[in-house]
Amino acid sequence: MAQFLQFVFSGITVGATYALAALGFSIIYNASGIINFAQGEFMMIGGMAAVFLAAAGIPLPLAIVLAVCIVALTGLIIEKLMIEPARDAEIVSIIIITIGISMILRGLVEVFLGKANHALPSFSGEKPLAVLGATILPQSLWVLGVSTLLVVVLGFFFGRTRTGKAMLAASYNRLAAQLVGVNTNSVLLLSFILSATIGAIGGILIAPIATTSYDAGLMLGLKGFVAATLGGLGNGLGAVVGGLFLGLFEAMTAGYISSAYKDAAPFILILLILTFRPQGVFGAKQTDRV
């Protein structure tokens, strides 16, 4: 029982991070129909920026805030300079642009910050907490707590605010939203800033547990995409559930089969999903085949 509980703790911790990555995919997909394969790099830059700012002597809370702002600004620049000029291109072409953006960001971080692995200090100590014979790190509680708070805030934003409702309107019917006065270009810009911010927070939260490096965003992004696809692209609740399920599936695979298959498990899962239920578990709208 203790061993199973340990795997559950590990699974929901990384699963919460995958859920944040999946939410980033869903927000941009809803706004534009684009699958943004640079989402993992937003997470990586958030973690790396926080590490280097903290190492420069900036207090950790301020370093975290600055790192999130840096990534949000990165999302804004990418949308204005690379996505907006190509907004009339085919969706597949824009997706290819996002793949190129991810490669550029990864290369820039490698050149300026190096290839070494880095870790942030834990937010509230490293002494594990014992629960029914298993242990959980305080940082894992930060990951779960902040992720839950973000989901609640996003739910309020999309359900209660005028801007959030405008973004939802654009996702349901872009032309109809334009006819009632919604600036769909602003919606796309805001979606990139929002997804970059969420990605940065996810990358910062996981950095004290799993080291970050210039290529850390590659796997985080791919697994976030698997989680988003699993829950149904464009479905916020599905993204969260998909991320948690993927984390648990990965942890159980590593614990009961072999850790060698840990990273392969998500891609086996997505092959099964795309084969038997391509719209995802929650039946979101269909996506273009790429």
N, C-alpha and C positions, 0 to 999 in steps of 0.2 A: 504493500500500500504506500509506504513512504517513497519507494522508488518511482511508482506511478505518479505520485503527487509532485515529485521533483521534476519529472518530465513535463507535467502540466504547467508548473511555474515557468520553466524555461520556454515552453511553447507559447504561452500567452504573452510573455515579455517580448520575444521577437515578433510574434504575431501582431502585437499592437503597433510595432514599427512598420510592418508590412501594410497594416491597415491605413496608416497615415500616408504611405506612398500610394496606396490604391485610391485614397481620397483625392490626392493630387491629380492622378490620372482621370478620375471621374469628373472633377470640376472642369478641367479643360475640355474633356470630351463633350460634356453637356453644353458648354459655351460655343463650341465650334465644330464638333465632330472629329477633332484632331486627337490622335494618340501621341502624347508628348513623351518621347523616349529620352528626353533630357531630365526627367523627374528624378532619377537616381542621382544625377550629378548635383541637383539642388540639395539633396540630403548630404552628399559628400562634402560639398563646399561649406555647408553649415557647420558640420563637425570640424573640418580642417580650419576654418576661420576662427571658430571658438578656441581651438587648441592653440593656435599661433598668437591670438590676441591675449589669451591667458598667460602664455609663456613670455609675452612681452611685458608682463607686470600689471596688466589691467585686471582689476577685480573680476572674479568669475561671473557674477550676475551681470555686470556691465559688458563683459566680453560676449556673453550669450546674446544680450540685446543687440549689440553691434553686429554680431555674426548674422542674426536673423535679418537685420536691416540690409546688410551687404547682399544677402541672397535675394531678398525682395527686390532690391535695385537691379540685381542681375536678371531676374525674371522680367522686370519692366523693360530693360534695355534689349533683351532678346526679342520680346514681343514687338517693340517699336521698330527695331532695325532689321529683323529677319523674318518675323511671322507676318506682320501687317502688310509689308510690301508684296507678299505672296498670297494674300488672302483670297484672291480670285483664281488661284491655281487649283488643280485637282487635289483632293484630300491626300491621295497617295504621295504626291509631290511634297506636300507640306510635312507629312510624316517623315519622309526621307530627309528633309531639312532638319527636323528635330534630332534625327540620328546623327547628322553631321554636327549639330550643335553640341551634342553630348561628347563626341570625340574631341571637338575643339576645347571644351571646358576641361576635359580630363587631361588633355595635352598641356594646357596652360598651367594647371595645378602641378603637374609633374615637373614642368620646367622651373617654375618659380618657388615651389614649396618642397620639391624632392619626392623621392619614392618611399621614404621610410614610413613605418607605421607609427601612429600617434594615438594617445588616449587622453581624455579629459579626466581630471580628478572627480571622484564621486561627489554628488551634490550634498549628501548628508552622511558621510562615513562609509566604511566598507565592511563593517561587522555584520555577518549574515544573521537573519532572524529565523528562529526555529519555529516551524509550523507542522504539527503532527508527524514529527520525525524527518521532515524534509526542511530545506533551508531556502530562503529567498533573500536576495540582496536588496538593501534599501533603494538602490538605484532602479531596480525593477519596479518598485512601488511608484517611483517618480514616473517611469515610462507609462505604467498603467493609469496613474492618476491624471497626468497631463494629457494623455491620449483621450481619456474619457471626457475631460473638460473641453478639449478641442471639438470633440464630436457634439457635445451639448451646445457649445457656442455656435458651431456651424449650423446646427439644427435651428437655433433661434434666428441666426442671420438669414437663412433661406426662407424660414417660415414666417418671420415677423417684421423684417425690415423691407423698405421699399426697394433698396438696391438688390437685396437677395431675391426678392420676388421678380425683379426685372431680369436677373440672370436665369431664373427658372423659366420665365416666359420665353426668353431667347432660346433656351434649350428645347422647349416643346415645339415652337414654331417661330423660326427666325424672322420670316417675312411679316407674320402677324404682329410680332413684337415691334418691328420697325414701324408698322402702320399706326401703332398706338403711341409712338414717340420714344421707344426704347432705343438708345444709342448702342447698337450691337458691337461697334468697334470698341467702345469703352468697356463693354461687358467682357470682351475677349482679353483686353488689357488687364482688367481687374482679376480675371480668372488666372492669368499667368502669375500676377503678383501674389494672389492668395495661395495658389498651389506651391509656389516657390517658398512662401513663408511656412506653410505646413511641412514641406519637405525639409527645410532648415531645422525646424523644431525637432522633427523625427531624427535627423542625423545627429543633432546635439544630444538628445536624450540617450541614444544608444552608444555614443562615443565612449563613455566611461566603462561600458560593459564589453563591447567589441571594439577593438582598435580601428581607427579610420586611416585611410590612405588615399592617394590619388585615384585608385581604381576601385575603391569600396562602393562607389555609386553604381557600378555595373550590375552587380548581383542584387543590390537593394532595389534598383529600378526594375530589373527583370522579374524579381519576386513580387514587387508591388503590382506589376502588370498582370502576373498570374492571379494574384488576389483579386484585382479589379475584374478580370475576365471571369473568374470563378463566381463572383457575386453578381455579375452582369454589368458591363460597362455603362456608366451613367447612373448607376444605382448607388446612392451614398450608403444606405444601410447594408446593401450587398457588399460594398467595398470593405466595410468594417468586419462583417461576418466572414467574408472571404479571407481577410488578412489573419484573423484569429484562427480560423480553421487551418489555413496553410501553415501557420506557426506550430500549431499542435501536431499536424500531420508530419512536419519536418522533424519535430522533437521525438515523436514516437518512432519514426523511421530510424533515426540515429540511435535511440535508446534500445529498441528491441530487435533491430536488424543489424545495421552497421553504420557508423558515422561516415563511412566512405560514400554512402548513398544519400547523405543528407541534402546535398545541393542538387542531386539528380531527381529527388522525389517531387519537387514542385513542377518540373518540366514533364515528368510522366503524368502528373495530375492534369496539367493544362492540355496535353495531347488527348487525354480521355474526355475532358470537358468539351474541347473543340470538335471532337468526333461525335459525341453522343448528345451534347446539349450546348451548342455554340452560343446561344443567347445567355448562358449563365444560369445559375441555380434560381435566381430571382426573376428570370425572364425579361431582362431589359431589352431595349430596342436593338435591332440587328445592326451589326457593324459591317463596314466594307471589308472585303477580303483583300489582304495585302500580300 
